[in-house]
Amino acid sequence: MSQSNRILVVALLSYLLPIIDISVGLTGPPFDGIGAVTSTTSMFGVVVLGIVHAAEAGWSNPFTLLALGGGSACLVAFGLVEARTPHPMIQLRPAAIAAAVATELFGAASQRRDAPSPKLREVQS
């Protein structure tokens, strides 16, 4: 950021901060901080560390397995936290349906491509 842009940002903030009402929109349910941390940690562990590292080092690499295991554990912790908190980030019933669909899609996508496909019997007429 250039010097003139910094001066412009500081000038705008010094003008706008006294007139902005920051209390608007803060009347909703409390923020689920533990749910946010476990959700973010699980996605970071599974997606960023686990899957991306697996592309480089392989699925049997110890770091890949540790990242996938840790991310999966945080995902389970997220589910337990969300089931017990009075104001969850997401409702678990729709999430359970989405998880079942995602599991089925992942299972279908992870089938070995070189495995022989089952042959259907022809119906003789």
N, C-alpha and C positions, 0 to 999 in steps of 0.2 A: 504494500500500500504506500503510495507516495505521500510526501509531507503535506501537500495541499489537500489530499483526501482525508488525512487524519484530522486536519484542522476543521474541515467541513463536518466530519462525523462528530467531533467534540462539540462544535457549535450547535449542531442540530440536537444532540442529546441534552445539552445544557438548556436549550430552549424547550424541548418537549417533555423532559422528565417531570418538571413541576406541574404540567397540565394534564398528564396522562393519569387516569384513574386505574391503578393496578388492582383494585379490589373487584373489578368487574369479572365475572366468571369464576370466582373462587367460592361459590356457594354449593358446589356439587359434593359428591361423596369424597371421602379422604383418599389420597393417593396411596396405592398399594406398592410401597417401596420394595418389600421383600419379594413380591411377585415379579416386579420389574427386574430386579437383580437376577433372580433365578432364571427368568425367561431369557434375558440377554446373555447370561453366562452359558446357558444350554445351547443357544443358537450359535454363539461364538465358538464353543467347544466342538459342536457337531459339524457345523457348516464350514467355518473359516479354518479352524485348525485341523479337524479330522479329515474332511473330504478333500480340501485343497492340498493338504500334506500327503494324502494317500495318492493323489495324482502324480506326485513327484517321487515319493519314497516307497510306495506300494502299500497294500492293505494289511500286510502282516508286520509292518514296521512297528516297533514298540511305542514310539511317540504317537503314531496314528491311532493305535489301539487305546492308548491312554486318553487321548483327546476325545475319541468317540465314546469311550466309557464314562469319562467325566462329564461330557456334555449330556449323555443319556441320563446319568444320575441327577444332574441339575434339572433335566426335564421332568423326571419323576418328582423331584422336590417341588418344582413349580406346580405340578398337579396337586400335590398334597397341600401346599400353601393355599392355592386357590380354592380348594374344597373346604378349607377351614376359616377363611377370612370372611368377615361380614360384607365387605365391598370388594369383590374380586375384579381383576382387570378384565377378564372374560368369563362368561358363563360356561360351565363345564359341559353341559349337555350338548350344545352345538359343537363344542370342541371335540367331544367324544365321537360324534358322528364324522367330523372332518378327519380325525385321527384314524378312524377305521378305514375311511376311503383312501387316505394317504398311505396307509400300510398296504392296502391291496394294490394300489398303483405302484408303490415301490417294489412290492413282491413281483408284480408282473414285469416291471422294467428290469429287474435284476436277474431274470432268468438267463441262463447261459445261452449264448447265440449259437454255439456249436453243438448243443445237445440235440439229439434226434427228436423231431416232432412226432407226436402220436399220429398214427394213420387211422383215419376213420374207415370203418368197414362199409363197403358198398352194399346197399340194400338190393338183393336180387328180386326181380319181379317175376 
